[in-house]
Amino acid sequence: SLHQVDSTNAGRVLASDAAVFLKKSGLTDLVLGKIWDLADTDGKGILNKQEFFVALRLVACAQNGLDVSLSSLNLPVPPPRFTDTSSPLLISGTASSDLPWAVKLEDKAKYDAIFDSLNPVNGLLSGDKVKPVLLNSKLPVDILGRVWELSDIDRDGMLDRDEFAVAMFLVYCALEKEPVPMSLPAALVPPSKRKPLSVPGAIPLIPSSAKEAHQSLPPLGILAAKTPLTQ
């Protein structure tokens, strides 16, 4: 499949070509952005043959419900699946095995707007700011308690932007009469909170400054413009 992408046979794949090809994996832009970040080790926006194979392996990991992290690279996975985008995307098995984030981009924009309207401090909302929003849903208090428990993923008594989106997502599920799960499904864990299983004392392979790595993202339209909140 390298030949399909590397038409010049230079042994390198440009971000734009790789992006088009990786899109055919059916994974979300968010996941593909993470895969690209991990594979493009020097941040040059070009993958050499070795890095391209790393990207392919990570695609396979994501498609099989494994963490997109360098620690997954040694796990046995079937080869990645790519569909021709002109045919409808073949979602094999359950969609959650590919583990794109369950919160859709357009919903996230709405939740972000609500988040910002609540005057977060340092990007965090305290429980007393979130509580009125939750109570406003008129859901039973025990359900709301569980929503809070599940969405405060790092257990700091505050919700950041992603955790707040999880809370809103769960509230809307409950309003649609879908049961709020007892533990957070993997697909609902925000990508920013998905940690590779770290061994105590091990040096994390992924720098926590992943946010600064956005420059190296391929042009996947990941940073889609925020849609205004429509009433």
N, C-alpha and C positions, 0 to 999 in steps of 0.2 A: 504494500500500500504506500510505501515511501515514494515509489516511482510516480504514483498518481499525483502526488503533491509536489515532488521535487522535479519539475519538468526540465530544469537545466542540468540535472545530475550533478549539481555542485556539492552534494552532500549536506546541504543546508536547507532549512525550510523557513520561509519568511512568515511573520506573524499573520499577515493577511491571508496567505494561502492555507496556513495551518488552521486558522479560525474557521474558514469555510469548510474544511475537511472535518474538523472536530465537531462542528455543529451537527454533522450527520450522525453523531452518536446518540442524539436525542436527549442529551443532558442539558440542564439549564445553563444559562450564561454564567450564573454565579459559580456553579461547580466547575465549568470549563475555565473560568478565570482563575480559580484556585489551582486547577491542574496546570494551567499555563505557568502560573507563578512558581510552582514547584519544579516544573521541567526546565524553565528558562533560568538556569542557575545564575548566569552572570547578568541577567536583566537586560540583555542586548536586543530583545525582540526578535531573535533568530534562534532556531533550534538546530543543533547539529544532529547527526544521526543518532548518537547515544541519547541525547535529550528528547528527541522525537519518540524513541522507543519508551522512554520513561513516561512521556505523555500518554502513549497508547496503553501502557500498563495501568496507569492511573485511571484512564477511561474505563478499562475493564474492571478495575476495583469498584469504581463508582456504580457501574452498571450491575455489579453483583452485591451491592449493598454494603461494601466495605468502606472504611474511612478513606477519604482522599488525603493520604499522608504518606510520607516517605517510608514509614514503618510498614505500610501495607504492601510495599513493592516485593517483599520476599514471600508473600502469601501466594499459594497456588490459585490462580483464577483462569477461567476459560478466556480465550482471546476476545478482544473488544468487538462489539457488533456495530457496524455502520450501515445505515440504510440510505438508499438514494433518496434525496429529499423530494424528488418529484413523486415518489410513491408515499402513501400515508405512513406516518411514523409507526413502526411496529414496536409496540411496547410489549416486551416479552415478560411474562410473569406479571407481578404486580408492579404498579408504577413506583411504589415506595422502595422497591429494591434498588432503584436508581438513585434514590434519596436526594432528589432536588428538594429545596426547602418548600414545605407545604404552603407557606405564605406567598401568594402571588404578588408580582411586582406592582400591579395596579392597586391591589389592596394595601400593600405596604405603604404606598404613597399616601393613601387616605389615613392609615394609622399614624404615619409620621406627622401628618398635619395636626391630628388630634394631640399627639405627643407634644409637639412644639407649642400648641395653644395652652398647654398646662404649665408653662414656664419651668422647664427642667433646669436644674442647677448642675453645672458641669456634666451635662448630658445624662443626668439621672433624675428620675421622679421618685420622691419619697412615697411611702405607703399612703400617707394621709392625702396626697394629691391624686393618687390613683383610685382610692376608695370611692369617692363620689361618682366617678365614671362607671365603676363596676356596679355600684348600687343602682345607678341610673338604668341599668339593664333590667331591673325588677326580677332578677333571677334569685332563687333561694340563697340565703346567706352561706349555707354549707357548700353549695356549688361554687359560689364566688371565692370562698376560702380555698377551695381546691384549685381554682383558676390561678389565684395568687401564688399558692405553693408551687404549682407547675411552672409558672412563668418567671418566678424569681430564681433563675437557674443557678446563679452563683451565690444564692442565699445571703445577699448583703442587705436585705430589707429595702432595696431600691430596685427600680426597673430602668434599664437602659432602653434605647430605641428599639433594639431587636426583641428584648424581653417583653416590652410593652406590646409589640406587634403580636407576640405569642398570646399574651393575655387577651387582646382584642379578638384574635382568631378563635380562641377557645370560647369567648363570650358569644360570638356570632354562631359558632357550632351549637352551643347550648340553646340559643334562641331558636335555632332550626330543629330543636328537639333531638339533636345528636348528643349522646352521652359524653360528658367530659371524662377523658381517660384517667385512670388512677396514677399512671406514671406517663411521663412525656414520651410519645412515640419518637423514634429516631428522626423521622422525616420532619418533625416539628422543631427539633433543636436547631436554633439559628446557626448557620455556617460559622459565625463568629464565635460560637460557644462549643463547636465540635472539637474536642481535643483528641489528638492521637493519644493512645494509651501511653502515659509516660511512666517510666520506671523511676522511682525516687533516686535523685542524684544524677539522672541522665541529663545530658544537655539537649534541650529541645531542638529538633532539626529545623523547625520553622521559626524564623524570627518573629517576635511578637509585633514587629513593625510592618506587618503585612499590609497595613493601610497605606504606607508610603510606597508600596510596591505597585500601586495602581498604574504608574507610568508604564510598567512593562506589560500591561494587559493587552492582548490582541484587540483589534477593533471589533468588539462583539456587541457594541451598543449596550454594555453592561450598565454604564452610568447613564441610564435613560433619564431624560429630563423629568423632574417631578411633575406629576399631573396635578392640576389644582383640585382642591376638594370640592366636588360637586354635591350640592345638597340633594 
